[in-house]
């Protein structure tokens, strides 16, 4: 059945591609944050373990929202880790960093998500895709606030 939401196919495709980039970075940061939750050590273990759980839970929820927006635009969301990571700029760690390095890495990851969301927001604005604009704005807002909170622990 044709999609008639006020966006042509070209607009829907470019918005969906911007969302795929955001999905990739969100997935990469989710995996990193969850790994840090499992592996953090030191005197701040309890507070960081709990904070990382809150953050990876939020990122997991965001993955669903982003993927569902791709589907609403009439495109398939990436269905495997490899497909999602193909669009990610956030790279996995090799080894287990110390707690301060974990915090710094997560700050950089949330800043990368903010940049991806802002780039996607521009594309969505050019497409007059206000629903995707709203999603991108919320993702940038949450990532910037989370980066600030992580930075406050350094």
N, C-alpha and C positions, 0 to 999 in steps of 0.2 A: 504494500500500500504506500502511495507517495506520502512524503513528509511535507506538511504545510504549516510551518511555524514562523513564517515571515523571514526565513533565511534561505538563500539559494544554496545549491550543492557546493559551490566553491567556498562560500562563507562557512558552511557547516564543516567542510573538510579542513579548512585552515584552523578553525577553532578547535576541532577534534585533535589536530596535530599538536597544537599548543598544550592541550590537556594531556596528551600522551607524554610530552616532555615533563610536565608537572607530576604526572603519575609515576614516571620513572624515578625522578628525584625523591618523591615522597616514599616510594617503595624502598629505595636504597637507604634512606635515612631511617625508615622503620626498622629494617634489618639491623642496621648499625646500632640504633638505640636499644633494641631488644637484646642484642649481644652484650652491650655495655651493662644492661640491667643484670644479666646473668653473671658477668665477670668482674664487676667493680669490686675493689678491695680497699682496705684502709680505714682510718678512723671515721670517715664520713660514709661508710658503707650503707648504713640504714637510710639516711636521708637521700643519698644519691640513688640507691636501689629503688626507693619509693618514687622519687621524682622521675626517673627513667621509665618506670612502669606507667605513670600518668602520661608521659609524652608518647611512648610507643602505642598506647591505647588510643590516643587522639589521632596519631598518624594512621593507624589501622582503619579507624572510622573514615578518615579523609580519603583513603584509597577507594573505598566503596562509593563515596560521593562523587569523586572525580571520574571513576569508571562508568558510573551510571549516567553522568552528563555526556560522556562520549557516546554511549548507547542512545541517549535521547536525541542526539544530533544525527543519528542514523548510521553510526559507524561501530565497528566491533572494537572493544577494549582489548588490550594485550591480555593474553590468557596464560602466559607462563612467566616465570621469573626471568628467563633469558630475554623474552620480548620486552618486559618492563625495564630491565637493566640496559637494554640497547639504547634507550632514550635518556639514561641517567648521566648526569655530570658528576654526581657524588660517587666516589670510588670506595670500595670496601677496604677495611684495614687488613694488614698482614700482622698477625700477632695480637696481643692484648696490651693496649697502652695503659699507663697509670691513670688515676682518677682525673688529674688536671688535664692531661692530654685528651681524655674522653670528653671532658667538658668543652675544651677548645675545639675539638673535632665536631661536636654537635652544634656549637655556635656557627661554625663555618657551614655546616649542613643546612641549618635553618636559614642562614643568609642566602645560600644557593637556592633554596626553595622560594624565598622572597623574590629573588631576581627572576626566577623562572615564572613565578606568578605575575610579576609586573610586565614581563615580556609578553606573556599570554594575555594579560589584560589589554595591552595595546592592540594586539591582533583582534581580540573580541570586540573592542571598541570600534575598530575599523570595519568590522562585520556587522555592527549594530546588534550584537549578540549580548543583550543585557543580562541574561541569566548566567552566562559564562563570565561576564565582567564581575558580577556579584560573587561568584565562586572564587575567582582569582583574587579579588579584593580581600575576602575572608581568609584565604590561605596566606596571603602576604601579611595580613594583620596578625594572625596566630603565630606565624613563623618569627616575625620581628619581636613579638612579646616574649616568645619562648627563648629566642637568642639573648634577649636582655636578661631574663631570669637565669639562664645558664652562665652568662658573663658575670652576674652578681656573685656567683659561687667561686670565681677565680681570684 
